Amino acid sequence: MLYADFEKRLDLFTLKVHIDAESGIFSLFGASGAGKSMTLKCIAGIEKPDRGIIRLGDKVLFDSEKHIDLTPQKRHVGYLFQEYALFPDMTVAGNIKAGLHHLPRRERQAKAAELMERFRISPLADKRPATLSGGEKQRVALARIFASEPEVLLLDEPFSSLDTFLKWELIPYFKETLQSFAGCSIMVSHNIDEIISLCDTVSVIQNGVAEPAVGIDDFQAMIKAKYPSVYLRNS
């Protein structure tokens, strides 16, 4: 379970976040600049909140009062960046092995092969990121994240770099992958259809303030009632 209750001062507003997510797929929905990506960066340890607490199960990742601020490497968080952030000079196999540094060297090859099979990218093992399609890059990035055995997945607009046709081809596989993950996943998106297709609960974030999370049915009703222009634009 991920619990996050923190604030961070930004140029235009103060980001105020409250997340209490167990297993399943939790989403932050909002426009660009609302504070979605910054929320993920604070959870991952890339950015530091001004006050508050972030806890993953019984492990405290950040606590401003107790002066606890674990490094990203110690948080066991898997972060899928918008552009996937693959190492360009490494092969697909090399990228995945980079996530296996916690294993003895002699075990990495077998584990990398297992992950490539799981994510259906074994034929790409010797290719480099520049030669891959957007969907292939996404699967490689997911395999590398799973290699590090994270306790929570953070997904920053995971379909933003894909064309519409490819996105809808990949969503069923992406959902299957997330549902097989034992921990919780947090996805940020400004696309209503993506959220409805993938997520279990949603928190709308506006100008840095995250509203209480609701289920998908309540989310659709809320969007239609409170933000009809957004609903019509995305439906």
C-alpha positions as CSV (number, residue, x, y, z in Angstrom):
1,M,0.0,0.0,0.0
2,L,1.2,3.5,-0.9
3,Y,0.3,6.4,1.4
4,A,1.3,9.9,0.4
5,D,0.3,13.1,2.1
6,F,2.5,16.0,1.2
7,E,2.9,19.6,-0.1
8,K,5.4,21.1,-2.4
9,R,5.6,24.8,-3.3
10,L,5.8,25.4,-7.1
11,D,5.9,28.7,-9.1
12,L,2.1,28.9,-9.8
13,F,0.6,27.0,-6.8
14,T,1.3,24.7,-3.9
15,L,1.0,21.1,-4.8
16,K,-1.2,19.3,-2.2
17,V,-1.4,15.6,-2.6
18,H,-3.2,12.9,-0.6
19,I,-3.0,9.3,-2.0
20,D,-4.0,6.2,-0.1
21,A,-3.7,3.4,-2.7
22,E,-3.7,-0.3,-2.1
23,S,-3.4,-3.0,-4.9
24,G,-4.8,-2.2,-8.3
25,I,-4.4,0.8,-10.6
26,F,-4.8,4.3,-9.2
27,S,-4.9,7.3,-11.6
28,L,-4.2,11.0,-11.3
29,F,-6.3,12.8,-13.9
30,G,-5.7,16.4,-14.9
31,A,-4.6,18.9,-17.5
32,S,-1.0,19.5,-18.3
33,G,0.7,21.5,-15.6
34,A,-1.7,20.4,-12.9
35,G,1.0,18.7,-10.9
36,K,0.6,15.1,-12.0
37,S,4.2,14.4,-13.0
38,M,5.6,16.3,-10.0
39,T,3.5,14.1,-7.7
40,L,5.2,11.0,-9.2
41,K,8.6,12.6,-9.0
42,C,8.1,13.3,-5.3
43,I,7.0,9.7,-4.6
44,A,10.0,8.4,-6.5
45,G,12.5,10.7,-4.7
46,I,13.5,12.7,-7.8
47,E,11.9,15.8,-6.2
48,K,11.6,16.6,-2.5
49,P,8.3,17.8,-0.9
50,D,8.4,20.8,1.5
51,R,6.4,18.9,4.1
52,G,4.5,15.7,4.6
53,I,5.0,11.9,4.6
54,I,5.3,9.2,1.9
55,R,5.0,5.6,3.1
56,L,5.2,2.3,1.1
57,G,3.7,-0.4,3.3
58,D,5.6,-0.2,6.6
59,K,8.6,1.6,5.0
60,V,8.8,5.4,5.3
61,L,10.2,6.9,2.1
62,F,9.9,10.5,3.2
63,D,9.0,12.3,6.5
64,S,9.7,16.0,6.8
65,E,9.3,16.0,10.6
66,K,11.6,13.0,11.1
67,H,14.1,14.2,8.4
68,I,13.7,11.0,6.4
69,D,14.3,11.2,2.7
70,L,15.4,7.9,1.1
71,T,17.2,8.1,-2.2
72,P,15.4,6.8,-5.3
73,Q,17.6,3.7,-5.3
74,K,16.3,2.8,-1.8
75,R,12.6,3.3,-2.5
76,H,12.0,0.3,-4.7
77,V,9.8,2.3,-7.0
78,G,9.5,1.5,-10.7
79,Y,9.1,4.7,-12.8
80,L,8.0,4.5,-16.4
81,F,8.9,7.9,-18.0
82,Q,6.9,9.4,-20.9
83,E,9.8,8.8,-23.3
84,Y,10.7,5.5,-21.6
85,A,14.3,6.6,-20.9
86,L,16.1,3.6,-22.3
87,F,19.9,3.6,-22.5
88,P,20.6,4.4,-26.2
89,D,24.0,2.7,-26.4
90,M,22.8,-0.6,-24.8
91,T,20.9,-3.4,-26.5
92,V,17.5,-4.5,-25.3
93,A,19.2,-7.2,-23.3
94,G,21.6,-4.8,-21.9
95,N,18.9,-2.4,-20.8
96,I,17.1,-5.1,-19.0
97,K,20.3,-6.4,-17.3
98,A,20.8,-2.8,-16.1
99,G,17.8,-3.4,-13.9
100,L,19.2,-6.6,-12.5
101,H,22.2,-5.1,-10.6
102,H,20.8,-6.5,-7.4
103,L,21.4,-10.1,-8.6
104,P,24.8,-11.9,-8.8
105,R,26.3,-11.4,-12.2
106,R,26.0,-15.1,-13.1
107,E,22.2,-15.0,-12.6
108,R,21.5,-11.9,-14.7
109,Q,21.6,-13.5,-18.2
110,A,18.9,-16.2,-17.2
111,K,16.7,-13.6,-15.5
112,A,17.0,-11.2,-18.5
113,A,16.0,-14.0,-20.9
114,E,13.0,-14.8,-18.6
115,L,11.8,-11.2,-18.7
116,M,12.3,-10.8,-22.4
117,E,10.1,-14.0,-22.9
118,R,7.5,-12.6,-20.5
119,F,7.3,-9.3,-22.3
120,R,7.5,-10.9,-25.7
121,I,10.6,-9.1,-26.8
122,S,13.1,-12.0,-27.1
123,P,13.6,-11.4,-30.8
124,L,14.7,-7.8,-30.0
125,A,17.5,-8.8,-27.6
126,D,20.4,-7.5,-29.7
127,K,18.6,-4.4,-31.1
128,R,19.2,-0.9,-29.8
129,P,16.4,1.5,-28.7
130,A,16.7,3.7,-31.8
131,T,15.6,0.8,-34.0
132,L,12.5,0.0,-32.0
133,S,8.9,1.0,-32.5
134,G,7.1,3.0,-29.7
135,G,5.3,-0.1,-28.5
136,E,8.5,-2.1,-28.4
137,K,10.2,0.6,-26.4
138,Q,7.4,0.5,-23.9
139,R,7.6,-3.2,-23.4
140,V,11.4,-3.0,-23.0
141,A,11.0,-0.2,-20.4
142,L,8.4,-2.3,-18.5
143,A,10.7,-5.3,-18.6
144,R,13.6,-3.2,-17.2
145,I,11.3,-1.9,-14.4
146,F,10.1,-5.4,-13.5
147,A,13.7,-6.5,-13.4
148,S,14.3,-4.3,-10.4
149,E,11.5,-5.9,-8.5
150,P,9.6,-2.7,-7.5
151,E,7.0,-2.5,-4.9
152,V,5.0,0.2,-6.7
153,L,4.8,1.3,-10.3
154,L,4.6,5.0,-11.4
155,L,3.4,5.5,-14.9
156,D,3.8,9.0,-16.4
157,E,1.5,9.4,-19.4
158,P,2.6,5.9,-20.7
159,F,0.8,6.3,-24.1
160,S,1.7,9.9,-24.9
161,S,4.4,9.0,-27.4
162,L,2.2,6.5,-29.3
163,D,-0.2,7.1,-32.1
164,T,-3.8,6.3,-31.4
165,F,-4.0,3.0,-33.3
166,L,-0.9,1.6,-31.6
167,K,-2.1,2.8,-28.2
168,W,-5.4,0.9,-28.5
169,E,-3.5,-2.2,-29.7
170,L,-1.3,-2.1,-26.6
171,I,-3.8,-1.2,-23.9
172,P,-5.1,-4.8,-23.4
173,Y,-1.5,-6.1,-23.0
174,F,-0.6,-3.2,-20.8
175,K,-3.6,-3.8,-18.5
176,E,-2.8,-7.5,-18.3
177,T,0.7,-6.6,-17.2
178,L,-0.4,-4.2,-14.5
179,Q,-3.0,-6.7,-13.2
180,S,-0.3,-9.3,-12.8
181,F,1.7,-6.9,-10.6
182,A,1.3,-7.7,-6.9
183,G,1.8,-4.1,-5.7
184,C,-0.1,-0.9,-6.6
185,S,0.3,1.1,-9.8
186,I,-0.2,4.9,-10.1
187,M,-0.8,6.3,-13.6
188,V,-1.1,9.9,-14.6
189,S,-3.0,10.8,-17.6
190,H,-5.1,13.6,-19.2
191,N,-7.0,11.1,-21.3
192,I,-10.4,9.9,-20.0
193,D,-10.6,6.8,-22.2
194,E,-7.2,5.6,-21.0
195,I,-8.3,5.9,-17.4
196,I,-11.6,4.2,-17.9
197,S,-9.9,1.3,-19.8
198,L,-7.1,0.8,-17.3
199,C,-7.7,2.1,-13.8
200,D,-9.7,1.1,-10.7
201,T,-9.7,4.4,-8.8
202,V,-9.1,8.0,-9.9
203,S,-8.2,11.3,-8.2
204,V,-8.8,14.5,-10.3
205,I,-6.0,17.0,-9.8
206,Q,-6.5,20.7,-10.6
207,N,-3.9,23.5,-10.0
208,G,-2.0,21.2,-7.7
209,V,-4.9,20.1,-5.5
210,A,-5.8,16.4,-5.7
211,E,-9.5,15.6,-5.0
212,P,-10.5,12.4,-3.0
213,A,-10.2,9.3,-5.1
214,V,-13.4,7.7,-6.6
215,G,-14.2,4.5,-8.6
216,I,-14.5,4.5,-12.3
217,D,-18.3,4.8,-12.5
218,D,-18.3,7.7,-10.1
219,F,-15.4,9.3,-12.0
220,Q,-17.4,9.2,-15.3
221,A,-20.4,10.7,-13.6
222,M,-18.3,13.4,-11.9
223,I,-16.5,14.4,-15.1
224,K,-19.7,14.6,-17.0
225,A,-21.4,16.8,-14.3
226,K,-18.5,19.0,-13.2
227,Y,-16.4,19.3,-16.4
228,P,-18.8,18.7,-19.3
229,S,-16.5,20.4,-21.9
230,V,-13.6,18.0,-20.9
231,Y,-16.0,15.0,-21.0
232,L,-17.2,15.8,-24.5
233,R,-13.7,16.5,-25.8
234,N,-12.5,13.1,-24.6
235,S,-15.6,10.9,-25.1
